[in-house]
């Protein structure tokens, strides 16, 4: 296949490129700072030569978006919003102008679109979507993506949970704080954590490409969310750390200012289930957190 990944130089994009390249597919990366032959310049705002690579492509994957790991002041809020909406708009314009558009277009979204939920398990059918900055960003993002239906291009939005891998994302940080003895619960510890091993993320994307019956909204997460307290306990056990200091909310609020982040990233309960993936027959290589961290530990 010929696969185009917009903003594919980050953690998810790098792993997708490796996965598909090893399968023999041709992967091109749209990036602001091209350094390799497979990388093409784009600014995520205007049509350029990159549009030609969409012509006749099999797959378009858009991962563009300013990281939410920042303080939510006005400037960052505007950049978080604009980076997602503008890139989706310009890709839509490019797809519309293709004589032979990509067969499938997958656009990133987030499992954080669902409300804070410790009991209710959010599926694509019964998920409860609320009203705050993060959820409204996701809603606007998905609305822009599905605003135009393309008869020749199948559209899928990926409501992705926390993805765990050794070469980026949350896991290296979780591993570090655990080994430093700071791996206790954050806040009350009863907030649910939805997660996914990076290998299963890549396999799920491939599964969606191969199964033409899949379209619309898809939860990309393992089928076994767990509480923050349980997750940290399992990490301590796996790395043989006998204790972990708890971090009450007031400490997290102070630390978040110095770390230039938001406590929501740790304290929001993301309780999400991949109903559509499972209904279509997808099998996770690492369906439980224990299996995932064991794999990460030895790889």
matplotlib code that plots the C-alpha trace (Angstrom):
import matplotlib.pyplot as plt

x = [0.0, 0.9, 0.3, 0.5, 0.9, 0.4, 2.5, 4.0, 7.3, 6.0, 5.6, 2.5, 3.7, 7.1, 5.7, 3.1, 5.9, 8.0, 5.1, 3.9, 7.4, 8.3, 5.2, 6.5, 4.2, 5.4, 5.0, 5.3, 5.4, 4.0, 6.1, 7.2, 10.8, 11.5, 14.9, 14.5, 13.4, 10.1, 9.3, 7.5, 7.1, 3.7, 2.7, -0.8, -2.5, -2.1, -2.1, 1.4, 3.3, 2.3, -1.1, 0.3, 1.2, -2.5, -3.4, -4.1, -2.9, -4.4, -4.4, -4.3, -3.7, -3.8, -2.1, -1.7, -2.3, -0.5, 0.3, -2.2, 0.6, 0.8, -0.9, -4.4, -4.0, -5.6, -2.7, -2.2, -6.0, -6.1, -3.1, -4.6, -7.8, -6.4, -3.8, -6.5, -9.2, -6.9, -5.1, -8.3, -9.8, -6.8, -6.6, -10.3, -9.6, -6.8, -8.8, -11.7, -9.3, -7.9, -8.9, -8.3, -8.6, -7.3, -9.4, -9.5, -8.8, -8.2, -8.2, -6.9, -9.3, -9.1, -10.8, -11.0, -14.1, -16.1, -17.0, -15.2, -16.6, -15.6, -18.5, -20.0, -18.1, -18.1, -18.6, -19.1, -22.8, -23.5, -20.5, -21.4, -19.9, -19.7, -18.9, -15.5, -12.4, -11.0, -14.2, -15.3, -12.0, -12.6, -16.2, -15.2, -12.4, -14.7, -17.4, -14.9, -13.8, -17.2, -18.6, -18.1, -18.7, -16.6, -18.2, -14.8, -13.0, -14.0, -13.6, -12.7, -11.9, -9.7, -10.7, -7.4, -6.6, -3.1, -0.7, 2.1, 5.5, 9.2, 10.1, 7.7, 4.3, 3.4, 5.1, 8.8, 7.5, 5.4, 8.4, 10.7, 8.5, 7.8, 11.6, 12.1, 9.6, 6.9, 4.7, 1.8, -1.8, -2.5, -5.3, -7.9, -6.6, -10.1, -10.0, -10.0, -7.2, -7.8, -4.6, -3.3, 0.0, 1.7, 1.8, -2.0, -2.4, -0.6, -2.4, -5.8, -5.0, -4.1, -7.2, -9.4, -7.7, -8.2, -11.9, -13.9, -17.1, -15.5, -16.2, -17.2, -16.1, -13.8, -12.5, -8.8, -8.1, -7.5, -10.6, -9.5, -9.3, -8.1, -8.0, -5.0, -4.3, -4.3, -2.1, 0.5, 0.5, 1.1, 4.0, 5.6, 5.3, 6.7, 9.7, 10.2, 9.8, 8.5, 6.8, 5.4, 4.5, 0.9, 0.4, -2.7, -4.6, -3.1, 0.4, -0.4, -1.9, 1.3, 3.5, 1.5, 2.4, 6.1, 5.9, 3.7, 0.9, -2.6, -3.8, -6.7, -4.2, -3.7, -7.0, -9.7, -11.3, -11.2, -13.3, -13.5, -14.2, -13.4, -16.8, -16.6, -13.1, -14.1, -17.4, -15.5, -13.2, -10.1, -7.9, -5.5, -2.0, -1.9, -5.5, -4.5, -2.2, 0.0, 0.7, 1.4, 3.9, 5.6, 6.1, 7.4, 9.7, 11.5, 11.5]
y = [0.0, 3.6, 5.4, 9.1, 10.1, 13.8, 14.9, 11.4, 12.3, 11.9, 8.8, 7.3, 8.3, 6.8, 3.5, 3.4, 4.1, 1.3, -1.2, -0.6, -0.3, -3.7, -5.1, -3.8, -0.7, 2.7, 5.3, 9.1, 11.6, 15.1, 17.3, 20.9, 19.8, 17.1, 15.4, 12.1, 11.1, 9.8, 13.1, 15.9, 19.5, 20.8, 23.5, 22.0, 25.2, 25.6, 23.3, 22.5, 19.9, 17.4, 17.3, 15.3, 12.4, 12.0, 11.3, 7.6, 6.8, 3.9, 5.4, 8.9, 9.2, 12.6, 12.9, 16.6, 18.6, 20.6, 18.5, 18.9, 18.5, 22.2, 24.9, 25.7, 29.5, 31.4, 31.2, 27.4, 26.8, 28.6, 26.7, 23.3, 24.2, 25.7, 22.9, 20.3, 22.2, 23.8, 20.6, 18.7, 21.5, 21.7, 17.9, 17.9, 20.5, 18.4, 15.2, 17.0, 18.0, 14.5, 12.7, 9.5, 10.3, 8.0, 4.9, 5.6, 8.6, 8.2, 11.3, 11.4, 12.1, 11.3, 9.1, 12.2, 13.2, 11.2, 12.6, 11.8, 8.4, 6.0, 3.5, 4.1, 2.2, 4.4, 2.6, 4.2, 3.6, 4.6, 6.9, 10.1, 13.2, 16.3, 20.0, 21.4, 22.6, 19.2, 17.5, 20.5, 20.4, 16.8, 17.5, 20.4, 18.2, 15.4, 17.7, 19.3, 15.9, 14.5, 17.8, 16.6, 13.0, 11.6, 8.8, 7.5, 7.9, 5.9, 8.1, 6.9, 8.9, 7.3, 8.0, 6.9, 6.3, 6.6, 4.6, 2.8, 2.3, 2.5, 5.1, 7.8, 8.7, 8.2, 5.0, 6.2, 8.9, 6.4, 4.1, 6.9, 8.1, 4.6, 3.8, 7.1, 6.0, 8.4, 5.8, 6.0, 7.0, 10.4, 12.2, 9.8, 7.1, 5.9, 7.6, 5.0, 4.8, 3.6, 2.5, 0.6, -1.0, 0.6, -2.7, -3.0, 0.6, -0.2, -3.5, -1.8, 0.9, -1.9, -3.9, -0.8, -0.4, -4.0, -4.1, -2.0, -2.4, -0.2, 3.5, 6.4, 6.7, 4.0, 3.7, 2.7, 1.3, -2.0, -3.7, -3.6, -0.1, 0.0, 2.5, 4.8, 3.2, -0.3, 0.8, 2.3, -0.7, -3.0, -0.8, -0.9, -4.7, -5.1, -2.9, -4.3, -1.0, -1.6, 1.8, 4.7, 8.1, 9.2, 12.6, 14.4, 16.9, 20.0, 18.7, 17.9, 21.4, 23.0, 20.6, 21.2, 24.9, 24.2, 21.3, 23.5, 20.9, 20.4, 18.1, 16.9, 14.7, 12.7, 13.1, 12.7, 9.3, 7.8, 4.7, 3.6, 0.2, -0.7, -2.2, -1.8, -3.3, -6.3, -6.7, -6.8, -9.6, -7.7, -9.6, -7.7, -9.0, -7.3, -7.2, -6.7, -4.1, -6.9, -8.3, -4.9, -3.8, -7.2, -6.9, -3.3, -4.3, -7.1, -5.3]
z = [0.0, -0.3, 3.0, 3.8, 7.4, 8.2, 11.2, 11.3, 13.0, 16.6, 18.8, 17.0, 13.5, 14.0, 15.1, 12.3, 9.8, 11.2, 11.3, 7.7, 6.2, 7.7, 6.0, 2.6, 2.3, 1.0, 3.7, 3.1, 6.0, 5.8, 8.1, 8.6, 8.8, 6.2, 6.6, 4.6, 1.1, 2.5, 4.2, 2.4, 3.5, 4.5, 6.9, 7.8, 6.6, 2.8, -0.3, -1.6, -3.5, -0.8, -2.3, -5.3, -2.9, -1.9, -5.5, -5.8, -2.3, -0.5, 3.0, 4.6, 8.3, 10.0, 13.4, 13.4, 16.6, 19.2, 22.2, 25.1, 27.6, 28.3, 30.3, 29.1, 28.8, 25.9, 23.5, 23.9, 23.7, 20.4, 19.1, 20.2, 18.4, 15.3, 14.7, 14.6, 12.7, 10.1, 9.2, 8.8, 6.6, 4.3, 4.0, 3.1, 0.4, -1.0, -0.9, -2.7, -5.5, -6.1, -9.3, -7.4, -3.7, -0.9, -0.3, 3.5, 5.6, 9.3, 11.5, 15.0, 17.9, 21.6, 24.2, 26.3, 24.3, 26.9, 30.3, 33.6, 34.4, 37.1, 36.7, 33.2, 30.5, 27.3, 24.0, 20.7, 21.0, 24.6, 25.3, 27.2, 25.7, 27.9, 27.7, 28.7, 26.9, 26.0, 25.1, 23.0, 21.1, 20.2, 19.2, 16.9, 15.5, 14.6, 13.3, 10.9, 9.8, 9.1, 7.8, 4.2, 3.2, 0.4, -1.6, -2.7, 0.6, 3.7, 6.8, 10.3, 13.4, 16.0, 19.6, 21.0, 24.6, 26.3, 24.1, 25.9, 24.3, 25.2, 22.7, 23.6, 25.1, 28.8, 29.6, 30.0, 32.4, 34.4, 34.6, 35.8, 38.6, 39.7, 40.0, 41.9, 44.5, 43.4, 41.9, 44.3, 43.4, 41.9, 43.6, 45.0, 42.6, 41.6, 38.2, 35.4, 32.9, 29.4, 27.7, 24.7, 23.8, 20.8, 18.9, 19.3, 18.2, 14.9, 14.5, 15.1, 12.4, 10.0, 10.9, 10.1, 6.8, 5.8, 6.9, 4.6, 6.7, 9.4, 9.3, 11.5, 15.1, 16.6, 20.2, 20.0, 23.4, 25.2, 26.6, 30.2, 31.7, 35.3, 38.1, 38.6, 42.0, 40.5, 37.6, 39.8, 42.1, 39.1, 37.9, 41.3, 41.4, 37.9, 38.5, 42.1, 43.8, 47.4, 47.9, 46.0, 47.5, 46.8, 45.2, 46.6, 44.3, 45.9, 45.2, 41.6, 41.1, 42.3, 40.3, 37.2, 37.2, 37.3, 34.8, 32.5, 32.2, 33.5, 36.3, 34.0, 32.2, 35.3, 37.2, 34.5, 34.5, 31.0, 31.1, 27.5, 25.8, 22.1, 21.2, 17.5, 17.2, 19.2, 17.3, 14.0, 15.3, 16.3, 18.8, 21.1, 21.5, 24.9, 26.3, 29.9, 31.5, 33.1, 29.6, 28.1, 30.8, 30.8, 27.0, 27.4, 30.2, 28.2, 24.8]

ax = plt.figure().add_subplot(projection="3d")
ax.plot(x, y, z, "-o")
ax.set_aspect("equal")
plt.show()
